[in-house]
Amino acid sequence: MICDTPDDFVAALPPTGALMGLDLGDKTIGVALSDVMRSVATPTETVRRKKFGLDAARLQAVMADRSVCGIVLGLPRNMDGSEGPRCQSTRAFARNFERLWDGPITFWDERLSTVAAEKALLEADTTRKRRAEVIDHVAASYILQGLLDRLAAMARQA
């Protein structure tokens, strides 16, 4: 089920369980996972994109291994907030994945997540080669952590 708002997403989730964050690129999918209490996002892996069916099968294997109960996809809005072709592609991925999995899926504005990930990796003195290997799943962790922080704020207000 695709949830348009964090409120809808929370309502569709069980009380505990891991969440998966995805940074969809043309060539790769960055994957991050949360702990079951949904407090910390951890960069996990980068999936090299092939065909949708193969990509989805790999994601489903990770989800089964970690008992994932919800997915957040980074939504690559333009800097002015508008949605372009990359957003349409992300929404299409969500619709296709929704046919294979009945859990909640939502979106998180990913503007500047890759920039933040790159900055963190530079500050950690990561080599250029290593940055290229991990940038996508580090960006996915920024996307997921943004949603986790929002969910924690919502829980405090309730």
C-alpha positions as CSV (number, residue, x, y, z in Angstrom):
1,M,0.0,0.0,0.0
2,I,1.4,3.4,-1.0
3,C,1.0,6.0,1.8
4,D,1.1,9.6,0.8
5,T,1.8,11.0,4.3
6,P,3.9,10.0,7.3
7,D,0.6,9.8,9.3
8,D,-0.8,7.2,6.8
9,F,2.5,5.3,6.9
10,V,2.6,5.2,10.7
11,A,-1.0,4.0,10.8
12,A,-0.2,1.1,8.5
13,L,2.9,0.0,10.4
14,P,3.0,-2.5,13.3
15,P,4.3,-1.1,16.6
16,T,7.8,-2.4,16.0
17,G,9.8,-3.7,13.1
18,A,12.6,-2.7,10.8
19,L,12.1,-0.2,8.0
20,M,14.0,-0.1,4.7
21,G,15.2,3.1,3.0
22,L,15.9,3.1,-0.7
23,D,17.9,5.6,-2.8
24,L,16.9,4.7,-6.4
25,G,19.4,5.7,-9.0
26,D,19.6,4.8,-12.7
27,K,22.4,2.2,-12.2
28,T,22.1,1.4,-8.5
29,I,19.8,1.2,-5.5
30,G,21.2,2.2,-2.2
31,V,19.7,0.2,0.7
32,A,19.6,1.2,4.4
33,L,17.8,-0.6,7.3
34,S,16.6,0.5,10.7
35,D,16.6,-1.3,13.9
36,V,13.3,-2.8,15.0
37,M,12.7,0.1,17.4
38,R,13.1,2.5,14.4
39,S,15.7,4.8,16.0
40,V,18.8,4.4,13.8
41,A,19.3,3.9,10.1
42,T,22.3,1.8,9.0
43,P,23.7,1.8,5.4
44,T,23.5,-1.7,4.3
45,E,24.3,-2.4,0.6
46,T,24.2,-1.1,-2.9
47,V,22.2,-3.2,-5.4
48,R,23.4,-2.9,-9.0
49,R,20.3,-2.4,-11.1
50,K,19.5,-5.0,-13.8
51,K,15.9,-5.7,-14.5
52,F,13.0,-4.8,-12.2
53,G,12.3,-8.4,-11.3
54,L,15.9,-9.1,-10.3
55,D,16.2,-5.9,-8.4
56,A,12.9,-6.6,-6.6
57,A,14.0,-10.1,-5.8
58,R,17.2,-8.9,-4.1
59,L,15.3,-6.3,-2.1
60,Q,12.7,-8.9,-1.0
61,A,15.5,-11.2,0.1
62,V,17.0,-8.4,2.3
63,M,13.5,-7.6,3.6
64,A,12.8,-11.3,4.5
65,D,16.2,-11.6,6.3
66,R,15.6,-8.5,8.4
67,S,11.8,-8.7,8.8
68,V,11.2,-5.4,7.2
69,C,7.6,-4.1,7.7
70,G,7.8,-0.8,5.8
71,I,9.7,0.9,3.0
72,V,10.6,4.6,2.4
73,L,11.8,5.6,-1.0
74,G,13.8,8.8,-1.5
75,L,11.8,11.1,-3.8
76,P,14.2,13.2,-5.9
77,R,12.3,16.5,-6.1
78,N,13.8,19.4,-7.9
79,M,15.3,22.1,-5.7
80,D,12.1,24.2,-6.2
81,G,10.0,21.3,-4.9
82,S,8.5,20.3,-8.2
83,E,8.6,16.8,-9.5
84,G,10.4,15.8,-12.7
85,P,11.0,12.6,-14.6
86,R,13.1,11.0,-11.7
87,C,10.2,11.4,-9.3
88,Q,7.9,9.8,-11.9
89,S,10.4,6.9,-12.2
90,T,10.5,6.5,-8.3
91,R,6.7,6.5,-8.1
92,A,6.5,3.9,-10.9
93,F,9.0,1.7,-9.0
94,A,6.8,2.0,-5.9
95,R,3.6,1.0,-7.9
96,N,5.4,-2.0,-9.4
97,F,6.9,-3.1,-6.0
98,E,3.4,-2.7,-4.4
99,R,2.2,-5.5,-6.7
100,L,4.8,-7.8,-5.1
101,W,4.5,-6.8,-1.5
102,D,1.5,-5.8,0.6
103,G,3.3,-3.7,3.3
104,P,3.3,0.1,3.5
105,I,5.5,2.2,1.2
106,T,6.0,5.9,1.5
107,F,8.3,8.6,0.1
108,W,10.7,11.0,1.7
109,D,12.1,14.2,0.1
110,E,15.7,13.3,-0.7
111,R,16.9,16.7,-1.8
112,L,20.6,17.0,-0.8
113,S,20.8,13.5,0.8
114,T,23.6,12.5,-1.6
115,V,25.4,15.8,-0.9
116,A,25.1,15.2,2.9
117,A,26.4,11.6,2.4
118,E,29.3,12.8,0.3
119,K,30.2,15.4,2.9
120,A,30.1,12.8,5.7
121,L,32.3,10.5,3.7
122,L,34.8,13.2,2.9
123,E,35.0,14.2,6.6
124,A,35.7,10.5,7.4
125,D,38.6,10.8,4.9
126,T,37.1,8.0,2.7
127,T,39.0,7.4,-0.5
128,R,37.4,8.4,-3.8
129,K,37.1,4.7,-4.8
130,R,35.4,3.8,-1.5
131,R,33.1,6.8,-1.7
132,A,31.9,5.6,-5.1
133,E,31.2,2.1,-3.7
134,V,29.2,3.3,-0.6
135,I,27.6,6.7,-1.6
136,D,24.3,5.2,-2.6
137,H,23.6,3.2,0.6
138,V,24.9,6.0,2.8
139,A,22.4,8.4,1.0
140,A,19.7,5.8,1.6
141,S,20.5,5.9,5.3
142,Y,20.1,9.7,5.3
143,I,16.7,9.3,3.6
144,L,15.6,6.6,6.2
145,Q,17.0,8.6,9.2
146,G,15.0,11.6,8.1
147,L,11.8,9.6,8.2
148,L,12.8,7.9,11.5
149,D,13.4,11.3,13.1
150,R,10.0,12.5,11.8
151,L,8.3,9.4,13.2
152,A,10.0,10.0,16.6
153,A,8.8,13.6,16.6
154,M,5.2,12.5,15.8
155,A,5.3,10.0,18.7
156,R,6.5,12.7,21.1
157,Q,3.6,14.9,20.0
158,A,1.0,12.2,20.4
